[in-house]
Amino acid sequence: MIRLRGEVIPVRTPFPDDDEGILRRFDRLCQMALKGEAINYYKYMDYRRKNEIMLSELSENELGKLYTEDVYSVENSMFDVLGYDIEVKDALLAEALKELTQRRRDVILLSFFMDMNDAEIAREMKIVRSTVHEHRKRSLEVLKNIMEMLKNEKKE
């Protein structure tokens, strides 16, 4: 209460201490908290909508980037050619290469797997360049025949 010019004026506080005032303050606090949570939820959902994509919407190429595949060299054939370890993944080709002589196999592997030209192969193997060409030419013919024969055996 305030006295003004001898008159007593009752003063109401903005937050009365009675039960109804306490309930109103608690109600307002709950409303503000729920409104803040709703704002946070909508912001989060907007972020997800902008930055996330469903797996069903990905292309085959994008899906292919999401996994890895273990590759073990046990399944592949290894050849040692002049200090190079050359891995051949195709079983049929590896079988056919094993049928060739060492020198012809080396020429084929260096030529096609190490991308060496005739001059480089001749220098490494200490043979004439024309010999490298002839070995590769004849070896390819023999490989073709061996692979066809192996393929026919597998069919039977």
N, C-alpha and C positions, 0 to 999 in steps of 0.2 A: 504494500500500500504506500501510496505517495500522498503527501499533503501539499496541496497547491492552493494558495490564498485561503488557507484555513479550511479548505474542503478536502476530504479524504477521497482519493480516487483509487479504486482497486486496480491493480496491475496484473495482467495475465502474462505469464511467461510463454514464449513460443512453444515450449515443450512442458506441458503441465505434468505434474508428478502423479497424477491419478492413473488408474489402471488403463483407462481408455487412451490416454496419451502415450503410454508405454507401448500399447498394442499398435497404435498408428505408426510410431517410430520403427518398431520391429517390422511391420508390414512394408514400410517404405525401404528399409534396408534390404529386405528379401527381394523386393521388386528391382532394386538397383543391381543386386548381385545376379539375379536371373537375366536381366537385360545385358549385363557385361558378359555373362557366359554365352548368351545367344550371339552376341557380336563376335566373340572369339570363335564360336562354332562356324558361323557363316564365313569368316575369314579363312579358317582352316579348310572348309569345303571348297572355297574358291581357289585356294592354293592347290589343292589336290586336282581340281578340274583343269587347271592350267598346266600342272607339272607331271601328272601321272596319266598313263594310258593303259587301257585294258589289253591283256595278252591276245585276245581274239582280234584286236584291231591292228596288230603288228603284221608286217609283211614277212614272207618266208626268209628273206635275206636278214631282216632284223631278228627274227627268231633264231636263226642260225648263229648269231653272235652271243646268244645267251647260254650256250653250253659248250663244253669242251669234250673232246673224245681222246681217250688214252690210246696211244699207238706204241706198240711194243716191237722192238727190233727182232724179237725171237721169231716172229711170224715172217720175217723177211730174210733173204739170203745176202750174205756179205762176201765180197770178193776183195782180195788184197792185190792191188796192181801198182807196182813200182812205188810202194810206200803209201799209196792212197787207199783208204778204206771206202769201197763203193758198195752202197746198199741197193739191192734190186727188190722192189716190192711185189712185182708180178711173179707168181710161182711158176707159171708156164715158161716165161722167159728165162727165169733162173735155171730151170731144168735144162732148157735148150742150150744155155750158155755153158753149162757144166759138160756138155757133150763136145764142145769145141776144144781144139788144142789150146794150150796156155797162151801162146803167142797171138793167135787169132782172137781169143777171148779178150786179151789185154787191149788189142787194137780197137775192138768194138766198144769195150767199156770206156776207154780213154776218149774215143771219138764222140760217143753219144751221151755218156754220163758226166764226163769232165769237160765237154765242149772244146776239146783240143783239135787243132787242124792237123793235116798230114805232116807238115814240117815239124811241129812241136812234138808229135808222137814219135817221128823218126829220130829226133834229137834225144828224147827220153829213152827210147828203146835201143838206140845206137844201130839203126838199120837205115836203108835207103828209103827215101820218100815214096818212090814208085812201089816199093814192096808193101808199104803201109796201105796204099790205095788198093793194090791187088788183094791183100789180106782182108780188108774191109769188104770189098766187092764180093769175094768168094764166101766170106763168112756170113754175109747177109743172105745169100742164096741157101747156104747150109742151114742157117737158123730158121729160115722160112720152112724148109722141108721138115726139119726136126719138130718144129712147133705144130705143123699140120699133122704129123704122125702122132705126136703126143695128144693132140686134141681129139683125133679119131679114136685113140685107145681109151680115152676117158669116156667117150660117148658109148662105147661098147660095153 
